[in-house]
Amino acid sequence: MLTLTRQHRQSVLELTPGALRRTFTLAEAAALIPFAAVDPHPAPSLPERGTVLVAALNAARARRPGIDRDNDDIADPVGRPVGVHRTTAAVINDRLTPVLSMLCATDAPAPATVPMRL
């Protein structure tokens, strides 16, 4: 489970206490990617890759240097000027990209494309 703030993560954990190993803020997950040992030959299916990535991110928590955890939150732009919404969107994009790259990585050849007939 990915949340945007530590408070959201805490709310998830209050509802499902056993979910700690698989619940991260988006910024935390992105920060853990460099410390996550993920097999260079990913699992064949997306759900299996997700399971492997979540386990690697959880294990990486112990290897992440002690830094200011306030950076694990992404500010809520609701009620703020449009510029704040744009900044928040850019931050979400920046944090989501490495997570999706790890999740969707594959060493299998891309499937052949079939021309679409209109």
DOLUM-69971 format. One record per residue: residue number from 1; x, y, z of N, C-alpha, C in turn. Coordinates in pm, 1 decimal. Layout:
! DOLUM-69971
+-----+----------+----------+----------+----------+----------+----------+----------+----------+----------+
|   k |      nc1 |      nc2 |      nc3 |     cac1 |     cac2 |     cac3 |      cc1 |      cc2 |      cc3 |
+-----+----------+----------+----------+----------+----------+----------+----------+----------+----------+
| NUM |        X |        Y |        Z |        X |        Y |        Z |        X |        Y |        Z |
...
+-----+----------+----------+----------+----------+----------+----------+----------+----------+----------+
This chain:
! DOLUM-69971
+-----+----------+----------+----------+----------+----------+----------+----------+----------+----------+
|   k |      nc1 |      nc2 |      nc3 |     cac1 |     cac2 |     cac3 |      cc1 |      cc2 |      cc3 |
+-----+----------+----------+----------+----------+----------+----------+----------+----------+----------+
|   1 |     85.5 |   -116.4 |      0.0 |      0.0 |      0.0 |      0.0 |     90.0 |    122.5 |      0.0 |
|   2 |     58.9 |    216.9 |    -85.8 |    130.5 |    343.3 |    -89.9 |     38.6 |    453.9 |    -40.9 |
|   3 |     89.9 |    538.0 |     46.3 |     15.6 |    653.5 |     95.2 |     97.3 |    778.8 |     63.4 |
|   4 |     38.7 |    894.6 |     81.8 |    113.4 |   1017.4 |     55.3 |    175.8 |   1077.5 |    179.8 |
|   5 |    125.2 |   1041.9 |    297.1 |    182.6 |   1097.1 |    420.0 |    201.6 |    987.5 |    524.6 |
|   6 |    284.5 |   1016.6 |    621.0 |    304.9 |    922.6 |    731.5 |    176.4 |    906.8 |    812.3 |
|   7 |     97.3 |   1012.8 |    822.1 |    -30.4 |   1004.0 |    893.3 |   -126.1 |    909.7 |    821.2 |
|   8 |   -129.9 |    916.0 |    687.8 |   -212.8 |    821.4 |    611.8 |   -166.2 |    678.3 |    636.4 |
|   9 |    -32.7 |    659.7 |    634.7 |     22.1 |    525.6 |    659.7 |    -19.0 |    478.5 |    798.7 |
|  10 |    -12.3 |    567.8 |    897.4 |    -51.3 |    532.1 |   1034.3 |   -198.4 |    492.5 |   1040.5 |
|  11 |   -282.4 |    562.6 |    965.9 |   -425.6 |    528.7 |    963.4 |   -446.5 |    389.2 |    905.3 |
|  12 |   -371.7 |    355.9 |    800.4 |   -379.7 |    221.3 |    742.4 |   -338.9 |    118.3 |    846.5 |
|  13 |   -230.4 |    146.7 |    918.1 |   -178.6 |     50.2 |   1015.6 |   -270.9 |     35.0 |   1136.1 |
|  14 |   -345.6 |    138.4 |   1168.4 |   -443.5 |    125.8 |   1276.8 |   -556.9 |     31.7 |   1235.2 |
|  15 |   -593.1 |     35.4 |   1107.0 |   -698.3 |    -52.9 |   1056.8 |   -647.7 |   -194.7 |   1031.8 |
|  16 |   -519.9 |   -205.1 |    990.5 |   -460.0 |   -333.8 |    956.0 |   -318.9 |   -339.3 |   1014.4 |
|  17 |   -305.7 |   -368.4 |   1144.0 |   -174.3 |   -363.5 |   1208.6 |    -68.1 |   -452.0 |   1142.9 |
|  18 |   -107.2 |   -560.3 |   1082.4 |     -9.6 |   -650.0 |   1020.3 |     43.2 |   -602.3 |    886.5 |
|  19 |      1.2 |   -484.6 |    841.7 |     38.1 |   -436.2 |    708.1 |    167.3 |   -355.4 |    706.0 |
|  20 |    236.4 |   -342.0 |    817.8 |    356.3 |   -256.6 |    822.4 |    458.1 |   -295.1 |    716.2 |
|  21 |    482.9 |   -425.0 |    698.9 |    585.9 |   -469.2 |    603.6 |    551.6 |   -435.8 |    458.9 |
|  22 |    427.2 |   -403.2 |    431.1 |    389.2 |   -375.7 |    293.0 |    320.2 |   -240.4 |    275.2 |
|  23 |    342.0 |   -149.4 |    370.8 |    282.5 |    -16.4 |    363.3 |    392.9 |     88.7 |    371.6 |
|  24 |    394.3 |    177.4 |    274.5 |    497.9 |    279.9 |    263.8 |    433.8 |    411.0 |    220.3 |
|  25 |    497.2 |    522.0 |    255.0 |    457.4 |    644.1 |    185.9 |    523.3 |    636.5 |     48.9 |
|  26 |    468.0 |    706.9 |    -47.6 |    524.8 |    706.0 |   -182.3 |    668.3 |    757.6 |   -181.0 |
|  27 |    692.5 |    865.1 |   -106.5 |    827.8 |    920.9 |    -99.3 |    924.2 |    823.5 |    -31.5 |
|  28 |    877.5 |    752.9 |     70.6 |    959.8 |    652.6 |    137.8 |    996.4 |    540.5 |     41.5 |
|  29 |    898.6 |    490.8 |    -32.5 |    924.9 |    382.7 |   -128.5 |   1028.6 |    427.1 |   -230.8 |
|  30 |   1014.7 |    549.0 |   -282.3 |   1111.7 |    599.6 |   -379.8 |   1251.1 |    611.2 |   -318.2 |
|  31 |   1258.0 |    655.3 |   -193.1 |   1387.7 |    669.3 |   -125.3 |   1451.3 |    533.1 |    -95.4 |
|  32 |   1369.5 |    429.7 |    -81.1 |   1421.0 |    295.8 |    -52.1 |   1472.8 |    223.6 |   -176.4 |
|  33 |   1429.5 |    264.3 |   -294.0 |   1468.7 |    195.6 |   -418.4 |   1619.7 |    174.1 |   -428.7 |
|  34 |   1704.3 |    275.3 |   -403.5 |   1849.0 |    251.9 |   -417.2 |   1904.9 |    148.4 |   -318.6 |
|  35 |   1833.6 |    122.6 |   -210.9 |   1879.5 |     28.8 |   -108.3 |   1812.8 |   -108.0 |   -119.8 |
|  36 |   1721.8 |   -121.9 |   -215.8 |   1645.2 |   -245.8 |   -231.9 |   1720.4 |   -341.7 |   -323.0 |
|  37 |   1745.1 |   -459.8 |   -272.3 |   1810.3 |   -564.4 |   -351.8 |   1701.8 |   -639.1 |   -427.9 |
|  38 |   1690.7 |   -609.3 |   -556.4 |   1588.5 |   -671.9 |   -639.6 |   1658.7 |   -755.8 |   -745.8 |
|  39 |   1609.7 |   -875.6 |   -765.9 |   1664.2 |   -966.5 |   -865.4 |   1665.4 |   -898.5 |  -1002.6 |
|  40 |   1781.0 |   -900.0 |  -1072.2 |   1785.6 |   -836.3 |  -1203.5 |   1700.0 |   -908.2 |  -1308.3 |
|  41 |   1655.2 |  -1028.7 |  -1277.4 |   1566.2 |  -1103.0 |  -1367.3 |   1430.0 |  -1109.7 |  -1299.9 |
|  42 |   1345.5 |  -1010.1 |  -1327.7 |   1219.4 |  -1000.9 |  -1255.1 |   1126.3 |  -1118.8 |  -1278.4 |
|  43 |   1037.8 |  -1134.8 |  -1183.1 |    935.0 |  -1238.9 |  -1192.9 |    851.6 |  -1213.1 |  -1318.1 |
|  44 |    794.1 |  -1318.9 |  -1372.0 |    723.6 |  -1304.6 |  -1499.8 |    593.8 |  -1223.8 |  -1495.2 |
|  45 |    523.4 |  -1226.8 |  -1385.8 |    394.6 |  -1156.8 |  -1383.6 |    403.3 |  -1030.8 |  -1297.1 |
|  46 |    319.5 |   -935.7 |  -1328.2 |    316.4 |   -810.8 |  -1253.3 |    285.3 |   -833.7 |  -1105.0 |
|  47 |    185.5 |   -916.8 |  -1069.0 |    161.5 |   -940.8 |   -926.3 |    283.6 |  -1000.9 |   -855.5 |
|  48 |    354.1 |  -1092.3 |   -922.5 |    474.3 |  -1151.4 |   -861.0 |    583.7 |  -1046.2 |   -845.7 |
|  49 |    600.3 |   -960.1 |   -945.5 |    700.3 |   -853.4 |   -935.0 |    664.5 |   -759.3 |   -821.2 |
|  50 |    535.2 |   -732.6 |   -803.7 |    491.3 |   -647.4 |   -693.6 |    526.5 |   -707.4 |   -559.1 |
|  51 |    503.9 |   -837.0 |   -544.4 |    535.7 |   -905.5 |   -419.4 |    686.1 |   -898.5 |   -390.5 |
|  52 |    766.6 |   -922.1 |   -493.7 |    912.5 |   -917.1 |   -478.2 |    957.3 |   -775.4 |   -443.0 |
|  53 |    901.6 |   -675.9 |   -510.5 |    940.8 |   -536.7 |   -484.8 |    903.7 |   -494.5 |   -343.4 |
|  54 |    784.4 |   -528.1 |   -298.5 |    741.6 |   -491.3 |   -163.1 |    834.1 |   -555.1 |    -59.5 |
|  55 |    870.0 |   -681.1 |    -77.6 |    961.5 |   -748.6 |     15.8 |   1098.7 |   -680.1 |     14.4 |
|  56 |   1146.2 |   -641.8 |   -102.9 |   1276.1 |   -574.6 |   -113.0 |   1272.3 |   -436.9 |    -48.4 |
|  57 |   1163.5 |   -364.3 |    -66.5 |   1150.7 |   -233.0 |     -3.1 |   1146.4 |   -246.2 |    148.7 |
|  58 |   1073.8 |   -345.2 |    197.7 |   1067.8 |   -366.2 |    342.7 |   1205.7 |   -398.4 |    397.9 |
|  59 |   1280.1 |   -485.9 |    331.4 |   1415.6 |   -520.6 |    376.8 |   1508.1 |   -399.6 |    368.8 |
|  60 |   1485.9 |   -312.5 |    271.6 |   1571.1 |   -195.3 |    253.6 |   1554.1 |    -92.7 |    365.4 |
|  61 |   1444.3 |    -98.9 |    437.6 |   1423.7 |     -3.4 |    547.9 |   1541.0 |     -6.1 |    645.6 |
|  62 |   1596.2 |   -123.8 |    670.3 |   1708.4 |   -136.5 |    764.7 |   1837.4 |    -77.2 |    707.3 |
|  63 |   1846.5 |    -66.0 |    575.6 |   1967.4 |    -14.0 |    512.0 |   1959.9 |    134.8 |    480.1 |
|  64 |   1842.9 |    192.5 |    492.8 |   1826.4 |    334.9 |    461.0 |   1892.6 |    419.0 |    568.2 |
|  65 |   1976.7 |    511.7 |    527.6 |   2044.0 |    596.1 |    627.5 |   1943.0 |    677.3 |    708.4 |
|  66 |   1978.7 |    706.2 |    833.2 |   1891.8 |    786.2 |    918.9 |   1885.2 |    928.8 |    868.2 |
|  67 |   1774.4 |    963.4 |    805.9 |   1756.1 |   1098.4 |    753.9 |   1626.5 |   1155.7 |    807.4 |
|  68 |   1603.4 |   1279.8 |    776.2 |   1482.6 |   1348.3 |    819.0 |   1360.9 |   1282.9 |    754.5 |
|  69 |   1279.4 |   1214.4 |    831.5 |   1163.4 |   1142.7 |    778.8 |   1050.9 |   1237.2 |    736.4 |
|  70 |   1062.2 |   1367.1 |    767.6 |    961.5 |   1462.0 |    720.6 |    954.5 |   1462.4 |    568.6 |
|  71 |   1063.7 |   1423.0 |    503.0 |   1065.0 |   1416.4 |    357.2 |    984.6 |   1297.9 |    305.0 |
|  72 |    934.1 |   1214.2 |    393.5 |    851.8 |   1100.3 |    352.3 |    706.8 |   1141.2 |    325.5 |
|  73 |    672.4 |   1266.0 |    354.3 |    536.8 |   1315.6 |    331.9 |    530.2 |   1397.3 |    203.0 |
|  74 |    417.7 |   1388.3 |    135.7 |    389.0 |   1474.4 |     21.1 |    269.9 |   1560.6 |     62.7 |
|  75 |    290.6 |   1691.6 |     59.1 |    190.5 |   1785.9 |    108.9 |     61.6 |   1780.7 |     27.9 |
|  76 |    -48.8 |   1794.8 |     99.1 |   -181.0 |   1798.1 |     37.1 |   -206.0 |   1938.6 |    -17.7 |
|  77 |   -231.9 |   1951.6 |   -148.4 |   -250.2 |   2084.9 |   -206.1 |   -394.0 |   2138.0 |   -200.0 |
|  78 |   -486.6 |   2061.2 |   -143.9 |   -627.2 |   2101.7 |   -143.6 |   -642.4 |   2239.7 |    -78.5 |
|  79 |   -715.4 |   2325.8 |   -150.1 |   -741.2 |   2459.9 |    -98.5 |   -626.7 |   2557.4 |   -121.3 |
|  80 |   -523.4 |   2512.9 |   -186.7 |   -406.1 |   2597.2 |   -212.0 |   -409.2 |   2646.4 |   -356.3 |
|  81 |   -326.4 |   2745.4 |   -388.7 |   -322.9 |   2797.5 |   -526.3 |   -280.9 |   2690.5 |   -627.2 |
|  82 |   -314.0 |   2714.7 |   -752.9 |   -287.3 |   2618.4 |   -859.5 |   -138.7 |   2584.1 |   -867.5 |
|  83 |    -51.5 |   2677.6 |   -838.9 |     92.4 |   2650.4 |   -842.1 |    132.4 |   2541.3 |   -744.0 |
|  84 |     66.7 |   2536.1 |   -630.2 |     94.8 |   2432.3 |   -530.4 |     50.0 |   2296.7 |   -584.5 |
|  85 |    -62.9 |   2293.6 |   -654.5 |   -110.3 |   2169.2 |   -716.1 |     -8.8 |   2120.8 |   -819.6 |
|  86 |     43.3 |   2212.6 |   -899.1 |    143.5 |   2174.9 |   -999.7 |    269.9 |   2121.5 |   -933.3 |
|  87 |    312.9 |   2186.9 |   -828.5 |    431.9 |   2140.8 |   -756.9 |    409.5 |   2002.9 |   -697.6 |
|  88 |    292.4 |   1982.3 |   -638.5 |    260.5 |   1852.1 |   -579.9 |    255.8 |   1745.0 |   -688.5 |
|  89 |    198.2 |   1776.6 |   -803.0 |    193.9 |   1680.6 |   -913.6 |    335.1 |   1644.5 |   -958.5 |
|  90 |    423.4 |   1743.4 |   -964.7 |    562.4 |   1716.9 |  -1004.6 |    632.9 |   1628.8 |   -902.0 |
|  91 |    607.8 |   1651.9 |   -774.2 |    668.2 |   1570.2 |   -668.0 |    616.0 |   1427.2 |   -677.5 |
|  92 |    486.1 |   1410.6 |   -695.7 |    428.8 |   1275.5 |   -708.5 |    490.1 |   1205.1 |   -828.9 |
|  93 |    499.9 |   1273.0 |   -940.4 |    561.1 |   1215.1 |  -1060.3 |    706.0 |   1173.9 |  -1032.2 |
|  94 |    779.4 |   1261.6 |   -966.6 |    920.1 |   1234.2 |   -936.1 |    936.3 |   1112.2 |   -845.2 |
|  95 |    847.5 |   1095.9 |   -749.5 |    856.6 |    983.7 |   -655.4 |    799.0 |    854.8 |   -714.4 |
|  96 |    697.3 |    867.0 |   -797.5 |    631.5 |    749.4 |   -853.2 |    714.2 |    684.4 |   -964.0 |
|  97 |    787.8 |    763.1 |  -1039.1 |    863.7 |    711.5 |  -1152.9 |    961.3 |    600.2 |  -1114.5 |
|  98 |   1046.5 |    615.9 |  -1011.9 |   1137.9 |    504.7 |   -980.8 |   1066.3 |    380.2 |   -929.3 |
|  99 |    956.4 |    398.5 |   -859.2 |    880.7 |    283.3 |   -808.4 |    820.6 |    206.3 |   -926.2 |
| 100 |    759.2 |    278.2 |  -1018.9 |    701.0 |    211.7 |  -1135.8 |    808.1 |    150.4 |  -1224.6 |
| 101 |    922.0 |    216.0 |  -1235.7 |   1031.5 |    160.5 |  -1315.7 |   1076.8 |     26.1 |  -1260.3 |
| 102 |   1087.8 |     17.2 |  -1128.5 |   1126.0 |   -109.9 |  -1066.2 |   1016.8 |   -213.9 |  -1082.4 |
| 103 |    894.6 |   -172.8 |  -1065.0 |    782.8 |   -265.7 |  -1074.1 |    765.5 |   -319.4 |  -1215.8 |
| 104 |    783.2 |   -234.5 |  -1312.5 |    755.8 |   -272.8 |  -1451.1 |    879.0 |   -318.7 |  -1527.3 |
| 105 |    995.2 |   -318.6 |  -1462.6 |   1117.7 |   -361.3 |  -1530.0 |   1105.5 |   -506.3 |  -1572.4 |
| 106 |   1159.8 |   -534.7 |  -1686.4 |   1158.8 |   -672.0 |  -1735.5 |   1277.6 |   -692.4 |  -1826.7 |
| 107 |   1333.9 |   -810.4 |  -1824.0 |   1442.8 |   -840.5 |  -1916.8 |   1391.6 |   -922.7 |  -2034.9 |
| 108 |   1260.7 |   -944.2 |  -2036.5 |   1201.6 |  -1018.3 |  -2148.8 |   1187.1 |   -926.5 |  -2268.0 |
| 109 |   1197.8 |   -981.3 |  -2387.4 |   1179.9 |   -897.5 |  -2505.6 |   1039.1 |   -840.8 |  -2510.7 |
| 110 |   1028.1 |   -721.6 |  -2564.4 |    896.9 |   -658.7 |  -2577.0 |    811.1 |   -742.1 |  -2671.9 |
| 111 |    682.7 |   -752.7 |  -2643.0 |    595.6 |   -829.7 |  -2731.0 |    588.1 |   -764.0 |  -2868.0 |
| 112 |    571.9 |   -845.3 |  -2968.2 |    559.0 |   -791.3 |  -3103.7 |    430.7 |   -711.2 |  -3112.6 |
| 113 |    437.2 |   -601.3 |  -3182.4 |    316.9 |   -521.2 |  -3197.5 |    242.8 |   -563.4 |  -3323.3 |
| 114 |    115.2 |   -564.7 |  -3314.6 |     31.2 |   -599.9 |  -3426.9 |    -38.5 |   -472.5 |  -3471.9 |
| 115 |    -27.3 |   -438.2 |  -3598.9 |    -93.3 |   -315.6 |  -3644.2 |   -243.2 |   -321.9 |  -3616.7 |
| 116 |   -294.7 |   -209.3 |  -3570.5 |   -437.0 |   -201.4 |  -3544.3 |   -511.5 |   -162.1 |  -3670.4 |
| 117 |   -620.7 |   -227.8 |  -3694.5 |   -705.0 |   -189.7 |  -3807.3 |   -818.2 |   -104.4 |  -3756.2 |
| 118 |   -835.7 |      4.4 |  -3822.9 |   -944.1 |     94.6 |  -3781.6 |  -1064.3 |     75.9 |  -3867.6 |
+-----+----------+----------+----------+----------+----------+----------+----------+----------+----------+
